[in-house]
Amino acid sequence: MLQPTPAFRFATMPAQGAHSHDAVLWLLKRHCSLTPAQLGWLYVSLCCVSLGIAAFFWAQGATMVMPFAWAELAAVGAAFVVYARHAGDGEKIVLEGGQLVVELETAGRTERAEFNREWVRIEPKAEDGSLIEVSGQGRSVRVGRHVRPELRPALAREIRMALRSA
């Protein structure tokens, strides 16, 4: 169970027993109105309606309606697959002890980077709304894709503040 922290706007604190007591967790997720399962049911119902209408017109002698219905359903299905692949995208940033761990999930692939708390840098310092670059020890990762651009500087300040507090 995650609990919001009073000092941070974006971070949560893992419940007792989940992580260390001093861990801070940022979960930045894509906001999706439909889950992949709901999207699948929507697609099945769309197929039934579209193919039902096409079958009616096929029976009336308009045979070209059916190929166009299949083409439409193939295009919509491809778009739904792309949407469903990215519905679970997100970023997880964990500050625990002397480590800052960043995990990026994109289309089912997870990228993980670990940074020493004392050597990590958090950019941008400017208020331009660009992605936040977490860098240190020769590695860098950009985070903040799922945060509105105008809120990214606040997120960067919050991560910096958590890194400074011991």
JOGIQUI-V597828 format. One record per residue. N is the residue number from 1. RES is the residue in three letters. PSI is psi in degrees with one decimal (none if undefined). Layout:
N	RES	PSI
N	RES	PSI
This chain:
1	MET	134.4
2	LEU	140.4
3	GLN	132.8
4	PRO	147.3
5	THR	143.8
6	PRO	-27.8
7	ALA	-20.9
8	PHE	147.5
9	ARG	-38.3
10	PHE	-21.7
11	ALA	158.4
12	THR	159.6
13	MET	126.7
14	PRO	146.7
15	ALA	162.8
16	GLN	135.0
17	GLY	-21.8
18	ALA	-46.7
19	HIS	-177.1
20	SER	156.1
21	HIS	-31.6
22	ASP	15.2
23	ALA	144.3
24	VAL	136.1
25	LEU	130.0
26	TRP	120.3
27	LEU	112.2
28	LEU	107.7
29	LYS	155.8
30	ARG	139.4
31	HIS	111.6
32	CYS	134.6
33	SER	-22.9
34	LEU	138.3
35	THR	162.0
36	PRO	-35.2
37	ALA	-43.4
38	GLN	-39.0
39	LEU	-38.5
40	GLY	-44.4
41	TRP	-37.0
42	LEU	-41.9
43	TYR	-41.4
44	VAL	-44.4
45	SER	-37.5
46	LEU	-40.5
47	CYS	-44.2
48	CYS	-46.8
49	VAL	-48.7
50	SER	-45.3
51	LEU	-29.9
52	GLY	-45.0
53	ILE	-42.3
54	ALA	-39.3
55	ALA	-38.6
56	PHE	-48.3
57	PHE	-31.5
58	TRP	-44.3
59	ALA	-25.8
60	GLN	-5.0
61	GLY	-4.3
62	ALA	81.1
63	THR	-18.9
64	MET	-9.5
65	VAL	-39.7
66	MET	-46.8
67	PRO	-36.4
68	PHE	-33.3
69	ALA	-43.9
70	TRP	-40.5
71	ALA	-41.8
72	GLU	-46.5
73	LEU	-34.0
74	ALA	-43.0
75	ALA	-44.7
76	VAL	-40.1
77	GLY	-41.5
78	ALA	-42.2
79	ALA	-40.3
80	PHE	-37.3
81	VAL	-43.2
82	VAL	-44.9
83	TYR	-47.6
84	ALA	-35.2
85	ARG	-32.0
86	HIS	1.1
87	ALA	-29.8
88	GLY	8.7
89	ASP	146.5
90	GLY	174.8
91	GLU	136.4
92	LYS	122.9
93	ILE	122.9
94	VAL	125.7
95	LEU	110.6
96	GLU	120.8
97	GLY	-126.2
98	GLY	11.6
99	GLN	142.0
100	LEU	117.4
101	VAL	128.2
102	VAL	124.6
103	GLU	123.9
104	LEU	126.7
105	GLU	122.5
106	THR	118.2
107	ALA	40.7
108	GLY	-8.6
109	ARG	136.0
110	THR	130.1
111	GLU	131.3
112	ARG	137.1
113	ALA	136.1
114	GLU	138.3
115	PHE	144.8
116	ASN	129.6
117	ARG	-37.6
118	GLU	-18.7
119	TRP	-0.9
120	VAL	144.3
121	ARG	141.6
122	ILE	118.1
123	GLU	156.6
124	PRO	154.3
125	LYS	-20.9
126	ALA	162.9
127	GLU	36.7
128	ASP	-5.2
129	GLY	9.8
130	SER	170.3
131	LEU	154.9
132	ILE	126.5
133	GLU	122.2
134	VAL	119.8
135	SER	155.1
136	GLY	151.6
137	GLN	37.4
138	GLY	4.4
139	ARG	155.0
140	SER	148.2
141	VAL	140.5
142	ARG	129.9
143	VAL	168.6
144	GLY	12.1
145	ARG	-29.0
146	HIS	20.2
147	VAL	138.5
148	ARG	141.4
149	PRO	-36.5
150	GLU	-14.3
151	LEU	-8.6
152	ARG	-41.7
153	PRO	-36.3
154	ALA	-39.6
155	LEU	-42.6
156	ALA	-43.3
157	ARG	-40.2
158	GLU	-42.6
159	ILE	-42.1
160	ARG	-44.3
161	MET	-42.0
162	ALA	-36.1
163	LEU	-35.4
164	ARG	-36.1
165	SER	135.9
166	ALA	none
